[in-house]
């Protein structure tokens, strides 16, 4: 199984958003720092007293109006394309792979992603100390992966929960699906407001 494909499947909901936020934050920080330096006069007292639109820049734009308009038009189109791509990418549902365990004609056996997630979730909620769980099957049919979130009660032995999850829940899922490798991203949270589970 491709490690990069598994990483993409497991990190899809956070990776791109974090990257975009980081880039936007860096640009805003640099712009703010530059404005602060100019306003405080660190780049010269005269420059700090100038108008927001530098007369030299305005004059240059007037002398090269055609190139400035073309540049602004190209930049606007690029920003529009980027914005539309990001908008439709955000609306696109995350793929949920259904696994075909048997492709024999007349005896096909397909396990849906909801069934996989439900079975793993039920097993994870049976672990002592886990108050609730949420599981999602992600990735592709050829390279499935799991995203697991566990809410733990207070004073839970995290090492034991981790061990039970690995040796019991995930091993059983791999064996049931006939997979050698099933990449899994696990998130642990403390459930302070959840009611006690009745068994």
Backbone as CSV, one residue per row, in Angstrom:
resi,resn,N_x,N_y,N_z,CA_x,CA_y,CA_z,C_x,C_y,C_z
1,UNK,0.839,-1.185,0.000,0.000,0.000,0.000,0.882,1.245,0.000
2,UNK,0.500,2.243,-0.753,1.275,3.466,-0.845,1.134,4.278,0.432
3,UNK,2.282,4.629,1.033,2.254,5.407,2.268,1.725,6.806,2.018
4,UNK,2.089,7.412,0.872,1.619,8.766,0.579,0.111,8.805,0.398
5,UNK,-0.459,7.788,-0.251,-1.906,7.744,-0.428,-2.609,7.613,0.912
6,UNK,-2.048,6.790,1.808,-2.645,6.647,3.132,-2.569,7.953,3.901
7,UNK,-1.442,8.658,3.794,-1.311,9.950,4.488,-2.319,10.959,3.951
8,UNK,-2.502,10.959,2.615,-3.483,11.878,2.038,-4.880,11.560,2.536
9,UNK,-5.210,10.274,2.627,-6.541,9.877,3.074,-6.775,10.250,4.519
10,UNK,-5.747,10.058,5.350,-5.914,10.312,6.773,-5.860,11.795,7.097
11,UNK,-5.158,12.558,6.311,-4.988,13.962,6.637,-5.777,14.911,5.780
12,UNK,-6.687,14.427,4.983,-7.404,15.262,4.024,-8.190,16.377,4.686
13,UNK,-8.787,16.121,5.838,-9.656,17.120,6.437,-8.892,18.255,7.097
14,UNK,-7.578,18.069,7.346,-6.825,19.092,8.046,-5.675,19.664,7.242
15,UNK,-4.996,18.844,6.449,-3.758,19.273,5.810,-3.896,20.490,4.924
16,UNK,-4.809,20.461,3.992,-4.944,21.576,3.044,-5.421,22.834,3.748
17,UNK,-6.351,22.691,4.694,-6.853,23.852,5.410,-5.744,24.503,6.233
18,UNK,-4.927,23.667,6.862,-3.811,24.214,7.654,-2.810,24.922,6.760
19,UNK,-2.524,24.344,5.598,-1.566,24.970,4.679,-2.074,26.324,4.202
20,UNK,-3.357,26.395,3.814,-3.921,27.660,3.351,-3.928,28.690,4.471
21,UNK,-4.306,28.273,5.679,-4.317,29.186,6.818,-2.921,29.698,7.123
22,UNK,-1.917,28.806,7.029,-0.534,29.208,7.285,-0.064,30.242,6.266
23,UNK,-0.340,29.997,4.987,0.095,30.936,3.943,-0.600,32.284,4.112
24,UNK,-1.928,32.256,4.340,-2.662,33.515,4.527,-2.156,34.256,5.763
25,UNK,-1.878,33.509,6.837,-1.367,34.144,8.049,0.001,34.767,7.853
26,UNK,0.882,34.069,7.118,2.217,34.614,6.854,2.137,35.895,6.021
27,UNK,1.280,35.878,4.990,1.135,37.076,4.151,0.603,38.246,4.970
28,UNK,-0.423,37.991,5.801,-0.995,39.053,6.626,0.028,39.569,7.638
29,UNK,0.813,38.659,8.224,1.828,39.069,9.201,2.905,39.932,8.554
30,UNK,3.376,39.508,7.376,4.413,40.284,6.688,3.879,41.651,6.261
31,UNK,2.644,41.689,5.769,2.059,42.979,5.369,1.898,43.894,6.579
32,UNK,1.441,43.330,7.691,1.288,44.138,8.898,2.621,44.635,9.433
33,UNK,3.637,43.759,9.402,4.967,44.174,9.867,5.535,45.281,8.984
34,UNK,5.342,45.163,7.670,5.830,46.204,6.755,5.120,47.528,7.009
35,UNK,3.791,47.477,7.202,3.042,48.702,7.475,3.480,49.323,8.792
36,UNK,3.745,48.494,9.799,4.200,49.002,11.093,5.574,49.660,10.979
37,UNK,6.481,49.051,10.242,7.817,49.615,10.065,7.755,50.954,9.348
38,UNK,6.912,51.046,8.321,6.786,52.310,7.589,6.137,53.362,8.475
39,UNK,5.073,52.979,9.205,4.364,53.937,10.051,5.211,54.469,11.186
40,UNK,6.093,53.648,11.753,6.956,54.086,12.856,8.179,54.848,12.370
41,UNK,8.357,54.888,11.051,9.464,55.643,10.496,10.777,54.889,10.475
42,UNK,10.732,53.581,10.616,11.962,52.796,10.605,12.617,52.777,9.226
43,UNK,11.834,53.039,8.197,12.371,53.085,6.836,12.569,54.526,6.376
44,UNK,12.618,55.438,7.319,12.792,56.853,7.001,11.568,57.648,7.420
45,UNK,11.812,58.825,8.050,10.692,59.637,8.542,9.828,60.154,7.385
46,UNK,10.476,60.529,6.285,9.719,61.067,5.153,8.788,60.011,4.561
47,UNK,9.270,58.761,4.465,8.447,57.697,3.893,7.228,57.420,4.781
48,UNK,7.395,57.534,6.096,6.284,57.306,6.997,5.209,58.371,6.901
49,UNK,5.544,59.579,6.421,4.572,60.666,6.306,3.908,60.714,4.935
50,UNK,4.338,59.860,4.032,3.742,59.864,2.688,2.320,59.340,2.711
51,UNK,1.607,59.611,1.632,0.253,59.075,1.474,0.325,57.564,1.308
52,UNK,-0.837,56.922,1.516,-0.885,55.468,1.427,-0.419,54.982,0.061
53,UNK,-0.882,55.660,-0.981,-0.433,55.330,-2.336,0.789,56.182,-2.648
54,UNK,1.902,55.538,-2.749,3.163,56.223,-3.002,3.090,56.964,-4.335
55,UNK,3.398,58.291,-4.355,3.344,59.042,-5.631,4.238,58.453,-6.710
56,UNK,5.378,57.912,-6.307,6.265,57.307,-7.297,5.601,56.090,-7.929
57,UNK,4.950,55.279,-7.090,4.254,54.098,-7.620,3.081,54.513,-8.493
58,UNK,2.353,55.549,-8.065,1.217,56.025,-8.868,1.701,56.548,-10.213
59,UNK,2.800,57.264,-10.210,3.341,57.793,-11.467,3.787,56.647,-12.386
60,UNK,4.441,55.627,-11.797,4.880,54.489,-12.603,3.683,53.764,-13.211
61,UNK,2.617,53.586,-12.418,1.422,52.932,-12.947,0.794,53.757,-14.071
62,UNK,0.830,55.091,-13.933,0.291,55.945,-14.990,1.105,55.858,-16.265
63,UNK,2.431,55.739,-16.123,3.291,55.641,-17.294,3.189,54.279,-17.975
64,UNK,2.831,53.245,-17.213,2.737,51.881,-17.750,1.330,51.328,-17.522
65,UNK,0.335,52.113,-17.905,-1.053,51.756,-17.618,-1.460,50.438,-18.272
66,UNK,-1.047,50.198,-19.491,-1.431,48.977,-20.194,-0.902,47.742,-19.465
67,UNK,0.387,47.763,-19.091,0.971,46.619,-18.389,0.341,46.433,-17.008
68,UNK,0.036,47.556,-16.347,-0.587,47.466,-15.024,-1.974,46.836,-15.120
69,UNK,-2.737,47.217,-16.145,-4.077,46.638,-16.319,-3.998,45.153,-16.650
70,UNK,-3.068,44.783,-17.520,-2.911,43.365,-17.864,-2.514,42.567,-16.626
71,UNK,-1.565,43.103,-15.847,-1.145,42.414,-14.629,-2.285,42.272,-13.632
72,UNK,-3.069,43.335,-13.461,-4.203,43.276,-12.531,-5.257,42.286,-13.022
73,UNK,-5.486,42.255,-14.334,-6.460,41.324,-14.898,-6.007,39.871,-14.706
74,UNK,-4.732,39.605,-14.985,-4.212,38.238,-14.812,-4.285,37.823,-13.347
75,UNK,-3.893,38.731,-12.453,-3.947,38.423,-11.023,-5.380,38.165,-10.566
76,UNK,-6.319,38.982,-11.063,-7.722,38.786,-10.703,-8.269,37.453,-11.180
77,UNK,-7.916,37.073,-12.413,-8.380,35.781,-12.948,-7.786,34.630,-12.141
78,UNK,-6.490,34.736,-11.805,-5.849,33.679,-11.009,-6.510,33.550,-9.639
79,UNK,-6.794,34.677,-9.003,-7.452,34.629,-7.695,-8.865,34.065,-7.806
80,UNK,-9.572,34.396,-8.889,-10.915,33.854,-9.091,-10.870,32.345,-9.280
81,UNK,-9.930,31.868,-10.111,-9.801,30.425,-10.336,-9.437,29.712,-9.041
82,UNK,-8.499,30.281,-8.279,-8.101,29.679,-7.012,-9.269,29.632,-6.034
83,UNK,-10.020,30.723,-5.967,-11.178,30.756,-5.073,-12.245,29.753,-5.455
84,UNK,-12.543,29.637,-6.751,-13.544,28.661,-7.194,-13.071,27.225,-6.946
85,UNK,-11.766,26.964,-7.202,-11.231,25.627,-6.955,-11.359,25.271,-5.478
86,UNK,-10.995,26.216,-4.618,-11.063,25.945,-3.178,-12.511,25.761,-2.722
87,UNK,-13.430,26.550,-3.284,-14.843,26.458,-2.919,-15.404,25.077,-3.269
88,UNK,-15.182,24.634,-4.510,-15.723,23.335,-4.923,-14.993,22.180,-4.238
89,UNK,-13.706,22.366,-3.939,-12.984,21.325,-3.209,-13.550,21.169,-1.806
90,UNK,-13.918,22.273,-1.154,-14.488,22.215,0.190,-15.856,21.558,0.196
91,UNK,-16.613,21.732,-0.896,-17.953,21.145,-0.965,-17.932,19.673,-1.356
92,UNK,-16.827,19.222,-1.955,-16.749,17.843,-2.427,-16.780,16.879,-1.243
93,UNK,-17.675,15.910,-1.278,-17.715,14.954,-0.161,-16.469,14.078,-0.135
94,UNK,-16.078,13.705,1.064,-14.910,12.847,1.214,-15.252,11.445,0.743
95,UNK,-14.370,10.798,-0.031,-14.678,9.451,-0.530,-14.779,8.445,0.605
96,UNK,-15.777,7.582,0.522,-15.986,6.512,1.487,-15.913,5.192,0.715
97,UNK,-14.806,4.468,0.830,-14.611,3.276,-0.012,-15.439,2.082,0.450
98,UNK,-16.082,1.412,-0.504,-16.728,0.123,-0.260,-15.760,-0.957,-0.738
99,UNK,-15.505,-1.965,0.108,-14.535,-2.998,-0.237,-15.239,-4.224,-0.814
100,UNK,-14.743,-4.700,-1.938,-15.271,-5.924,-2.551,-14.418,-7.103,-2.093
101,UNK,-14.986,-7.909,-1.191,-14.255,-9.052,-0.667,-14.278,-10.243,-1.624
102,UNK,-15.339,-10.319,-2.434,-15.446,-11.424,-3.393,-16.065,-10.883,-4.670
103,UNK,-15.354,-11.032,-5.779,-15.845,-10.521,-7.059,-16.325,-11.637,-7.972
104,UNK,-16.565,-12.815,-7.424,-17.041,-13.933,-8.230,-18.435,-13.616,-8.776
105,UNK,-18.653,-13.750,-10.096,-19.989,-13.458,-10.659,-21.066,-14.313,-10.001
106,UNK,-22.127,-13.644,-9.574,-23.220,-14.331,-8.918,-23.033,-14.510,-7.429
107,UNK,-21.833,-14.265,-6.927,-21.565,-14.417,-5.488,-20.751,-13.238,-4.973
108,UNK,-21.032,-12.050,-5.517,-20.276,-10.869,-5.112,-20.531,-10.553,-3.639
109,UNK,-19.496,-10.118,-2.971,-19.603,-9.727,-1.568,-18.925,-8.382,-1.382
110,UNK,-19.717,-7.368,-1.063,-19.204,-6.012,-0.884,-19.524,-5.539,0.522
111,UNK,-18.540,-5.001,1.181,-18.724,-4.425,2.518,-18.705,-2.909,2.364
112,UNK,-19.784,-2.257,2.763,-19.870,-0.808,2.612,-19.003,-0.109,3.649
113,UNK,-18.668,1.130,3.345,-17.845,1.913,4.275,-18.581,2.143,5.587
114,UNK,-19.911,2.294,5.513,-20.694,2.482,6.738,-20.644,1.242,7.620
115,UNK,-20.675,0.063,6.994,-20.594,-1.178,7.772,-19.219,-1.329,8.420
116,UNK,-18.173,-0.970,7.676,-16.822,-1.040,8.238,-16.705,-0.103,9.437
117,UNK,-17.152,1.147,9.239,-17.053,2.131,10.311,-17.896,1.717,11.514
118,UNK,-19.098,1.193,11.261,-19.964,0.778,12.362,-19.378,-0.367,13.169
119,UNK,-18.784,-1.350,12.478,-18.195,-2.489,13.186,-16.999,-2.065,14.029
120,UNK,-16.126,-1.241,13.455,-14.951,-0.785,14.207,-15.380,0.106,15.367
121,UNK,-16.391,0.934,15.146,-16.878,1.808,16.208,-17.447,0.996,17.370
122,UNK,-18.225,-0.042,17.057,-18.790,-0.889,18.111,-17.689,-1.573,18.910
123,UNK,-16.663,-2.075,18.221,-15.547,-2.709,18.933,-14.790,-1.700,19.789
124,UNK,-14.603,-0.488,19.261,-13.856,0.528,20.016,-14.622,0.962,21.258
125,UNK,-15.941,1.029,21.177,-16.737,1.441,22.337,-16.778,0.373,23.417
126,UNK,-16.375,-0.852,23.105,-16.314,-1.923,24.101,-15.030,-1.854,24.939
127,UNK,-14.091,-1.015,24.548,-12.850,-0.885,25.314,-13.156,-0.169,26.625
128,UNK,-12.649,-0.687,27.716,-12.865,-0.079,29.021,-12.232,1.309,29.063
129,UNK,-13.023,2.287,29.480,-12.550,3.664,29.556,-12.985,4.517,28.390
130,UNK,-13.481,3.904,27.318,-13.959,4.657,26.149,-15.446,4.904,26.316
131,UNK,-15.847,6.174,26.394,-17.267,6.500,26.559,-18.005,6.520,25.227
132,UNK,-17.326,6.953,24.186,-17.923,6.930,22.850,-16.816,6.975,21.815
133,UNK,-17.181,6.623,20.600,-16.194,6.582,19.516,-16.850,7.021,18.219
134,UNK,-16.016,7.548,17.333,-16.479,7.879,15.979,-15.435,7.360,15.006
135,UNK,-15.888,6.615,14.011,-14.973,6.001,13.042,-15.438,6.348,11.646
136,UNK,-14.487,6.676,10.791,-14.782,6.921,9.379,-13.831,6.104,8.527
137,UNK,-14.389,5.442,7.539,-13.567,4.744,6.548,-13.292,5.726,5.423
138,UNK,-12.019,5.953,5.140,-11.626,6.934,4.129,-10.653,6.280,3.162
139,UNK,-10.197,7.052,2.201,-9.241,6.534,1.224,-9.930,6.067,-0.039
140,UNK,-9.401,5.013,-0.646,-9.942,4.457,-1.881,-10.183,2.968,-1.695
141,UNK,-10.822,2.355,-2.693,-11.051,0.910,-2.628,-9.737,0.144,-2.593
142,UNK,-8.757,0.629,-3.329,-7.466,-0.053,-3.357,-6.644,0.230,-2.110
143,UNK,-6.839,1.408,-1.500,-6.049,1.801,-0.333,-6.956,2.404,0.733
144,UNK,-7.720,1.562,1.436,-8.611,2.084,2.489,-7.823,2.472,3.733
145,UNK,-8.412,3.339,4.534,-7.805,3.771,5.789,-8.929,4.120,6.752
146,UNK,-8.574,4.296,8.007,-9.559,4.621,9.035,-9.161,5.905,9.741
147,UNK,-10.169,6.659,10.140,-9.971,7.828,10.997,-10.819,7.601,12.246
148,UNK,-10.165,7.439,13.405,-10.839,7.047,14.644,-10.688,8.157,15.676
149,UNK,-11.811,8.535,16.295,-11.808,9.475,17.411,-12.413,8.780,18.614
150,UNK,-11.671,8.768,19.721,-12.136,8.128,20.946,-12.271,9.169,22.044
151,UNK,-13.401,9.142,22.750,-13.602,9.983,23.920,-13.400,9.117,25.148
152,UNK,-12.495,9.528,26.028,-12.128,8.736,27.189,-12.696,9.346,28.459
153,UNK,-13.099,8.472,29.397,-13.540,8.947,30.702,-12.326,9.344,31.534
154,UNK,-12.560,10.099,32.588,-11.456,10.547,33.431,-10.781,9.353,34.107
155,UNK,-9.499,9.499,34.402,-8.689,8.478,35.059,-8.573,7.198,34.227
156,UNK,-8.657,7.323,32.930,-8.499,6.164,32.047,-7.025,5.942,31.755
157,UNK,-6.622,4.683,31.743,-5.249,4.330,31.404,-5.106,4.391,29.879
158,UNK,-4.486,5.447,29.398,-4.385,5.676,27.958,-3.555,4.583,27.291
159,UNK,-2.507,4.118,27.949,-1.677,3.066,27.353,-2.481,1.786,27.148
160,UNK,-3.330,1.459,28.112,-4.133,0.239,27.970,-5.156,0.397,26.859
161,UNK,-5.768,1.600,26.768,-6.717,1.859,25.679,-6.021,1.724,24.335
162,UNK,-4.817,2.306,24.230,-4.057,2.228,22.978,-3.721,0.783,22.625
163,UNK,-3.301,0.024,23.635,-2.958,-1.375,23.407,-4.179,-2.182,22.975
164,UNK,-5.326,-1.980,23.655,-6.548,-2.707,23.287,-7.011,-2.332,21.886
165,UNK,-6.877,-1.052,21.552,-7.290,-0.608,20.218,-6.446,-1.280,19.142
166,UNK,-5.149,-1.369,19.370,-4.253,-1.947,18.373,-4.389,-3.465,18.292
167,UNK,-4.353,-4.133,19.448,-4.316,-5.600,19.432,-5.679,-6.233,19.228
168,UNK,-6.738,-5.546,19.609,-8.073,-6.140,19.503,-8.876,-5.553,18.345
169,UNK,-9.089,-4.247,18.363,-9.996,-3.618,17.396,-9.397,-3.590,15.996
170,UNK,-8.203,-2.999,15.856,-7.627,-2.829,14.522,-7.156,-4.150,13.928
171,UNK,-6.626,-5.027,14.770,-6.224,-6.346,14.264,-7.430,-7.116,13.759
172,UNK,-8.527,-7.056,14.485,-9.752,-7.743,14.050,-10.275,-7.140,12.749
173,UNK,-10.203,-5.824,12.610,-10.663,-5.188,11.376,-9.811,-5.622,10.188
174,UNK,-8.478,-5.656,10.360,-7.605,-6.083,9.263,-7.880,-7.534,8.869
175,UNK,-8.025,-8.399,9.864,-8.265,-9.810,9.566,-9.626,-10.017,8.909
176,UNK,-10.642,-9.302,9.361,-11.990,-9.457,8.788,-12.043,-9.000,7.340
177,UNK,-11.279,-7.947,7.028,-11.294,-7.400,5.670,-10.244,-8.037,4.780
178,UNK,-9.392,-8.879,5.341,-8.355,-9.531,4.555,-7.268,-8.581,4.105
179,UNK,-6.927,-7.615,4.948,-5.916,-6.620,4.613,-4.677,-6.833,5.467
180,UNK,-3.517,-6.661,4.846,-2.267,-6.735,5.607,-2.006,-5.441,6.360
181,UNK,-2.398,-4.341,5.749,-2.147,-3.021,6.330,-3.434,-2.206,6.260
182,UNK,-3.770,-1.528,7.351,-4.929,-0.643,7.388,-4.508,0.627,8.133
183,UNK,-3.992,1.637,7.405,-3.535,2.864,8.068,-4.669,3.497,8.873
184,UNK,-4.335,3.946,10.074,-5.348,4.489,10.975,-4.813,5.725,11.670
185,UNK,-5.598,6.790,11.634,-5.294,7.999,12.402,-6.191,7.980,13.628
186,UNK,-5.600,8.083,14.807,-6.349,7.993,16.058,-6.260,9.320,16.791
187,UNK,-7.415,9.804,17.228,-7.478,11.039,18.014,-8.142,10.714,19.341
188,UNK,-7.489,11.084,20.445,-8.012,10.821,21.783,-8.461,12.131,22.418
189,UNK,-9.657,12.124,23.001,-10.174,13.297,23.682,-10.739,12.893,25.030
190,UNK,-10.692,13.823,25.988,-11.246,13.575,27.309,-12.710,13.961,27.304
191,UNK,-13.583,13.024,27.646,-15.028,13.265,27.647,-15.437,13.699,29.044
192,UNK,-15.481,15.022,29.258,-15.821,15.525,30.589,-17.308,15.779,30.750
193,UNK,-18.020,15.975,29.628,-19.440,16.298,29.729,-20.341,15.119,29.406
194,UNK,-19.791,14.067,28.801,-20.625,12.941,28.374,-21.146,12.133,29.533
195,UNK,-22.378,11.658,29.443,-22.927,10.821,30.507,-22.288,9.445,30.516
196,UNK,-22.368,8.777,31.671,-21.814,7.427,31.780,-22.601,6.497,30.887
197,UNK,-21.891,5.580,30.212,-22.511,4.657,29.270,-23.146,3.500,30.026
198,UNK,-24.330,3.106,29.597,-25.020,1.965,30.182,-24.781,0.755,29.308
199,UNK,-24.312,-0.326,29.889,-24.046,-1.533,29.104,-25.107,-2.549,29.367
